[in-house]
């Protein structure tokens, strides 16, 4: 049986002093408890991005032809340092979904190969895995993780119990989107490596939410977003590929780098560095976002992550008390997201919106000015309510949500 060692600790009370709301451009009339979906970018970072765009438009040829590669190198080095990775192993992509697709579309699979995933995987990335399996004849094997659950061991047993000699790749969330679980990813990657199974980590939510050391993690492939918890502009994501796997990975867009004769840098960096004309200002603003958010707490990023996690833990206690339900998972599996089960939806009508399918979300916004996602899980009519915790949030906001839920449910 696979076992994790863990330390128990009392949950501290989240701080009540928050940075002024004017740091963010969020609508002050709305209680925004959904940072996890698309993030929110501080005004200082947006101003920096605007300056980058103005520089780009002043002399586009100089910017793209003469300056851009060096600017992207500068941003990659700073992001890699923040993530505990190596700059030569990291490239920018628009988002984590693009990173997952780039890896999956680059690899070669054969009929009979097994691609492992959990039933908590983000829908867009699961679709990419299914697409590749259908084209190659590989088989998608789904490890079923319960929610609610009692321990991290249940995750480990489900994932490792699904590994066979045919398993070629495991696509695993670092932090699950629907259920908000921080997976025991270090343990899983280590065990999968020991079984000669490469791991593609979908780290969409992890950067800026939990401490990362990509070099120590040693996953073959890791992709994440910078627009969520790092608070960079939309369109900034990254793909980190271990050096011994880079020859396999090509960008989704094949461009000039495919036949480059340069020898001063890897083909991996050359191909991902130029995939046609696009707006690179979001990627170039990532170091500024890291700096700005770090400055919001005296203890820097460590304190930011701790404060957000403490607030998320306090928020779910408030919600579970209001709903008169037990906590759905141990505190050790929570970062800055927390999901709680709520009563089944009265109907399960299909929606035109691919992300939000439940009318309760609209009702909470219309009646109470609270923006919070209601997520079908594992399938309608069953559902979860998921809250995020960011520095602009405070405990009274979740107490107001709890009062609203009592009224509408």
Residue pairs with C-beta under 8 A, 6 or more apart in sequence:
1 153
1 157
2 153
2 156
2 157
2 160
2 187
2 191
3 153
4 152
4 153
4 156
4 184
4 187
6 152
6 332
11 310
11 313
11 314
11 331
12 310
13 310
13 314
14 307
14 310
14 311
14 313
14 314
14 389
14 395
15 307
15 310
16 394
16 395
18 391
18 392
18 393
18 394
19 296
19 391
19 392
21 28
21 392
22 43
23 42
23 43
23 44
23 296
23 392
24 40
24 41
24 42
24 43
24 392
25 40
25 41
25 43
25 46
26 32
26 40
26 392
29 369
30 365
30 369
30 370
30 371
31 368
31 369
31 370
31 371
31 397
31 400
31 401
32 40
32 371
32 392
32 393
33 370
33 371
33 372
33 387
33 388
33 393
33 397
33 398
33 401
34 371
34 372
34 373
34 386
34 387
34 388
35 228
35 229
35 336
35 388
35 389
35 390
35 393
36 177
36 180
36 205
36 228
36 336
36 337
36 373
36 386
36 388
37 355
37 373
37 388
38 227
38 228
38 234
39 225
39 227
39 228
39 229
39 230
39 231
39 232
39 234
40 231
40 390
40 392
41 49
41 227
41 231
41 232
41 233
41 234
41 289
42 231
42 289
42 292
42 293
44 288
44 292
45 231
45 232
45 233
45 285
45 288
45 289
45 292
46 233
48 285
48 288
49 233
49 281
49 282
49 284
49 285
49 288
52 280
52 281
52 284
52 285
53 279
53 281
55 63
56 63
56 64
56 279
56 280
56 281
64 277
68 280
69 273
69 274
71 280
71 284
72 92
72 273
72 280
72 283
72 284
73 87
74 287
75 92
75 283
75 284
75 286
75 287
76 87
76 90
76 91
76 92
77 87
78 286
78 287
78 290
79 90
79 226
79 238
79 286
79 287
79 290
80 86
80 87
80 89
80 90
80 214
80 240
81 87
82 207
82 212
82 230
82 290
82 301
83 90
83 207
83 212
83 213
83 214
83 224
83 238
83 240
84 212
84 213
84 214
84 215
84 216
84 217
85 212
85 214
85 215
85 222
85 240
86 214
86 215
86 243
88 243
88 265
88 266
88 269
89 214
89 240
89 241
89 242
89 243
89 246
90 238
90 239
90 240
91 238
91 239
91 241
91 268
91 269
91 272
91 273
92 236
92 237
92 238
92 239
92 272
92 280
92 283
93 99
93 102
93 223
93 237
93 238
93 239
93 251
93 272
94 235
94 236
94 237
95 204
95 225
95 227
95 235
95 237
96 125
96 202
96 203
96 204
96 223
96 224
96 225
96 237
97 122
97 124
97 125
97 128
97 204
98 223
98 237
98 239
98 252
99 221
99 223
99 224
99 237
99 238
99 239
100 125
100 128
100 129
100 171
100 200
100 202
100 223
101 128
101 252
102 223
102 239
102 249
102 250
102 251
102 252
103 200
103 221
103 223
103 239
103 241
103 249
104 128
104 129
104 131
104 132
104 171
104 200
105 128
105 132
105 250
105 252
106 248
106 249
106 250
107 132
107 169
107 248
107 249
108 136
109 115
109 132
109 133
109 136
109 137
109 138
109 168
109 169
110 136
110 137
110 138
111 136
111 137
111 138
112 137
112 138
112 139
112 166
113 136
113 137
113 138
113 139
113 166
113 168
114 138
114 139
114 140
114 141
114 164
114 166
114 167
114 168
115 129
115 132
115 133
115 138
115 139
115 140
115 141
115 167
115 168
115 169
115 170
115 171
116 141
116 143
116 159
116 162
116 163
116 167
116 169
116 170
116 171
116 197
117 126
117 129
117 140
117 141
117 142
117 143
117 170
117 171
117 172
118 142
118 143
118 144
118 145
118 155
118 158
118 159
118 172
118 173
118 176
119 142
119 143
119 144
119 145
119 378
120 145
120 147
120 173
120 176
120 177
120 178
120 179
120 181
121 129
121 171
121 172
121 173
121 176
121 202
122 173
122 176
122 177
122 178
122 202
122 204
123 354
125 171
125 202
126 171
129 140
129 171
130 140
132 138
133 139
133 140
138 168
139 166
141 162
141 164
141 167
142 162
143 158
143 159
143 161
143 162
144 158
145 154
145 155
145 158
145 159
145 181
146 154
147 179
147 181
147 328
147 329
147 339
147 377
147 378
148 326
148 327
148 328
148 329
148 341
149 155
149 328
149 329
149 333
150 329
150 330
151 330
152 184
152 330
152 332
152 333
155 181
155 183
155 184
155 188
156 184
156 187
156 188
156 191
159 170
159 172
159 188
160 188
160 191
160 192
163 170
163 192
163 195
163 197
167 195
167 197
168 197
168 198
169 197
169 198
169 199
169 200
170 188
170 192
170 197
170 198
170 199
170 200
171 199
171 200
171 202
172 183
172 185
172 188
172 199
172 200
172 201
172 202
173 181
173 183
173 201
173 202
173 203
173 204
173 205
174 182
174 183
174 185
174 201
174 202
174 203
174 204
174 205
174 206
174 210
174 224
175 181
175 182
175 183
175 203
175 204
175 205
175 206
175 209
175 210
175 335
175 337
176 183
177 204
177 205
178 339
178 375
178 377
178 384
178 386
179 329
179 339
179 377
179 384
179 386
180 334
180 335
180 337
180 338
180 339
180 386
181 329
181 333
181 334
182 210
182 332
182 333
182 334
182 335
183 333
185 201
185 217
185 219
186 216
186 217
188 199
189 199
189 201
189 217
189 218
189 219
190 218
192 198
192 199
193 199
193 218
198 220
198 221
198 245
199 219
199 220
199 221
200 219
200 220
200 221
200 222
200 223
201 217
201 219
201 221
201 222
201 223
202 223
203 212
203 222
203 223
203 224
203 225
204 223
204 224
204 225
204 228
205 224
205 225
205 228
205 229
205 335
205 337
206 212
206 224
206 229
206 335
207 224
207 225
207 226
207 228
207 229
207 230
207 238
208 226
208 228
208 229
208 230
208 231
208 293
208 301
208 304
208 305
209 228
209 229
209 305
209 308
209 335
209 336
209 337
210 305
210 335
211 302
211 305
214 222
214 240
218 242
219 242
220 241
220 242
220 245
221 239
221 240
221 241
221 242
221 245
221 249
222 239
222 240
223 237
223 238
223 239
223 240
224 237
224 238
225 236
225 237
226 232
226 236
226 237
226 238
226 282
226 283
226 286
226 289
227 233
227 234
227 235
227 236
227 237
227 282
229 308
229 336
229 390
230 236
230 286
230 289
230 290
230 293
231 289
231 292
231 293
232 282
232 285
232 286
232 288
232 289
233 281
233 282
233 285
233 289
234 282
235 279
235 282
235 283
236 282
236 283
236 285
236 286
239 249
239 272
241 249
241 268
246 266
246 267
246 268
247 267
247 268
249 268
250 258
250 271
251 271
251 272
251 275
252 275
253 275
253 276
254 271
255 271
255 274
255 275
255 276
256 274
257 267
257 270
257 271
257 272
257 273
257 274
258 271
260 267
260 270
260 271
262 270
290 301
293 301
293 304
293 391
294 300
294 301
294 304
296 304
296 391
297 303
297 304
297 307
297 391
299 306
304 391
305 335
305 336
307 391
308 335
308 336
308 389
308 390
308 391
309 334
309 335
309 336
309 389
311 336
311 389
311 393
311 394
311 395
312 334
312 335
312 336
312 337
312 338
312 387
312 388
312 389
313 331
313 334
313 338
314 395
314 398
315 338
315 387
315 389
315 395
315 398
316 327
316 334
316 338
316 340
316 387
317 327
318 395
318 398
318 399
318 402
319 338
319 340
319 385
319 387
319 398
319 401
319 402
319 405
320 326
320 327
320 328
320 340
321 402
322 402
322 403
322 405
322 406
323 340
323 341
323 342
323 402
323 405
323 409
325 340
325 341
328 339
328 340
328 341
336 388
336 389
336 390
337 386
337 387
337 388
337 389
338 386
338 387
338 389
339 375
339 377
339 384
339 385
339 386
339 387
340 384
340 385
340 386
341 377
341 382
341 383
341 384
342 360
342 374
342 383
342 384
342 385
342 405
342 409
343 409
344 381
344 382
344 383
345 358
345 359
345 360
345 376
345 380
345 381
345 382
345 383
346 381
347 381
348 376
348 380
348 381
350 357
351 357
355 373
356 373
356 374
356 375
357 376
357 380
358 374
358 375
358 376
358 380
358 383
360 374
360 383
360 408
361 372
361 373
361 374
363 408
364 370
364 371
364 372
364 374
364 401
364 404
364 408
365 371
367 404
367 408
368 400
368 401
368 404
370 397
370 400
370 401
370 404
372 385
372 386
372 387
372 401
373 385
373 386
374 383
374 384
374 385
374 386
375 383
375 384
375 385
375 386
376 382
376 383
377 383
377 384
385 405
387 398
387 401
